[in-house]
Amino acid sequence: MASNSDPLIGLAAGRLTGPLVRALGLPRPRVLRREAGPYGSDELRGRQLVLTAMPGGHAGEAARSLLQALGARLLMETDLAADASARVDIAVLDATGCRELASLAQLRSFFAPLLRRLAPCAKLLLLAPCPLEAARVSPEAAAAAQGIDGFVRSLAKELGRSHAATVNALQVPVAAASALLGPLRFFCSARSAYVSGRILRLDAGQALYASPELPSVPGRLRERLAVVTGAARGLGAATAARLAEEGARVLCIDVPSAEPHLRELARRIQGDALALDISSAAAPAALCDWLRQHPGLAVDVLVHNAGITRDRSLFKMSEAEWKQVMAVNLQAILAIDAALDQADLLAPGAREICLSSISGIAGNAGQTNYATSKSALIGYVAARSAVLASRGATVNAVAPGFIETDMTRQVPWLIREAGRRLNALSQGGQPRDVAEAVAFLALPESGAVRGQTLRVCGQALMGA
């Protein structure tokens, strides 16, 4: 569904207005395909799949089996030759066998003939070698593995504007091939509508925590407790609602001044509300007390979404403005985590997700405090992942780019337009896009993803 706050999407798609948009040389963002509701056992039903593997690859057969089990229809070369009108929704190349520079030519030979066949909003995915494993083989293998990164980012920029297609890669160690279900389901479906040009690493040491079995029923978070901070509005509300769709009982936390919105959200998703200023010294103990008052509950999913901005140039920024941002965006997260760890209130196999930002990756003028706090979270999840690994738990970050919210609608028009257009998809994301990324990382099947930051930015031009 097109965002009502971005009229250019509708104008570009209009029969009468589309030619005018083209004639004026304006960006032509396409309507992105998105999914509603929880994951289904046949998430990819009706999607047409092309999959091949380089010689020596170790992930292609597992990927083919899982994608077909999810409902995708595998197209053979004979199918494409027999039907010139056949369109490809999903294209997957197992490049885990790419160990020589000559192998890189297969990136072009596989994808180039498919480009004229791509359906709108197609999903292209490379299964890539693990850089550490490649480096142990030879410097040439390491070079070939690194070359895939540049190919993915470049092709994503080509296809984002022309097809609203996304291109991503998964780095798959040999021992992690059995942990593909969650990442494949996310990156090959419309759940990843606003995620492109990303390279995500699967961790071999965590493969056993990612169920290789296909879920038989929707609602993968049934009988699990999810805690979402900053839940009253915007990204937090979208995330709480998305986790509830997967069956989670959601504890929605926000400041007391937002309590009316908070309680309405909790009522709507059949969750719980806790009015709490997470930056207060008493907040960690108050959360632990709430959990102890509900025997049998521990935190299965923890989403640190709450955050504030106090934008100002560093020259004009007060000490109070710096401290306020650090207190909410960073110190509160560490304090809550420490309290839950000490009280042993994180469940085995828990999933923790911190909301970072593209500003924390690329920086942004007037946001030294905000960018510092969000960049610090990237380092925090990378280090904390080792702490949680022994419990089968994971921690990751999600870094949104320009997302269409009530807050961004108040941004001056010129700045808002730049935020929308300066990405490969030429449009802003939706709160649902961020919620989908959080849900992906929160599910049991994503245990091989840990200590990483997933950008939800439409492949923003800011940052790497």
Secondary structure, DSSP 8 states (H G I E B T S, - for coil): ---TT-HHHHHHH-TTHHHHHHHTT-----------SS--TTTTTT-EEEEEE-TT-SSHHHHHHHHHHTT-EE--HHHHHH-TT--EEEEEEE-TT--SGGGGHHHHHHHGGGGGGEEEEEEEEEEE--HHHHHHH-HHHHHHHHHHHHHHHHHHHHHHHHH--EEEEEE--GGGGGG-HHHHHHHTSGGGTT--S-EEE--GGGGGGS--S--SSS-TTTT-EEEEES-SSHHHHHHHHHHHHTT-EEEEEE-GGGHHHHHHHHHHTT-EEEE--TTSTTHHHHHHHHHHTSTT--EEEEEE---------TTT--HHHHHHHHIIIIIHHHHHHHHHHHTT-EEEEEEEEEE--HHHHH--TT-HHHHHHHHHHHHHHHHHHHHHHTTT-EEEEEEE-SB--TTGGGS-HHHHHHHHHSBTTSS-B-HHHHHHHHHHHHSGGGTT--S-EEEESSSBSS--
